[in-house]
Amino acid sequence: MKLRMSGILFAAQAILVTASAQVVPVGGMGQHIVARNVVGIDCVAPNAPTGFGTALLYFPYIAGIPEEFLFRAGSTVKNETTATITAVFSRVETSETHNDTITNVFLKPHQILYYYHPNSSPKGWDDIDGFQAGQLIAVNSIQRNMFTAFAGSSFVINSGPWTFSQNFVLPDGTLVNIQNFMQGGITVHVFGTLGKFVESAPGRPVVADFRNSTGTLKLGSCAIFSPFSGSGTHPSIEAASPRRRNDAPGNTQ
């Protein structure tokens, strides 16, 4: 009887996951992204760039997850300080070339780590540990890419498969998995102001000290910020990843 009851419960759980997994069609909208590039600099003058950076993200829309669960219950604002699903880039190495007035910024292959924390949110963009709190729910692996920056603006297309995902439970008890909604990964189109940084006053960029962060990502330096936003579409119905759901991610440092 116990074995039979266990089988019934397992089947019920499988039905719940399947019912929740309404796959985004190829080319369909999967995510809306609000984010900031985090550009590493030395903490002492002249604050030279380190050549390393990361990014911090939150999501006003993720296909398959009701909007009310993307922000903490009772929130009067919907931004990074109330977001329940956030993400960070693994530590990224950058380089650049120039084509007259266009600057091409190259990012080596990296990962985007998604976290779920329904009872907490980052205190602000300078709270790097708040963006990587809670349960690691997915990892998207990005190939080498290029920001094209010109006239104070920038554009990039990012694409990559999921190389890790695991189930998590929404406040209403629904069991979900991001990879079930976008099985082939995600392709992101992003506009930003790479090279024009967030300022506290004209000519004074906002500087954050990330030398003592305790999360998985440790930038190990100070940093300045540039905003970017965009949307992610579903590039394929079939997973392109050689790894399976629930595999532990590799080195994300």
PyMOL commands that set and color helices and strands:
alter all, ss='L'
color gray80, all
select helices_A, chain A and resi 2-20+67-69+128-131+178-181
alter helices_A, ss='H'
color red, helices_A
select strands_A, chain A and resi 29-41+49-62+85-89+92-99+102-107+110-116+135-142+145-150+153-160+162-165+168-169+175-176+186-192+199-201+204-205+208-209+222-233
alter strands_A, ss='S'
color yellow, strands_A
deselect
rebuild
show_as cartoon
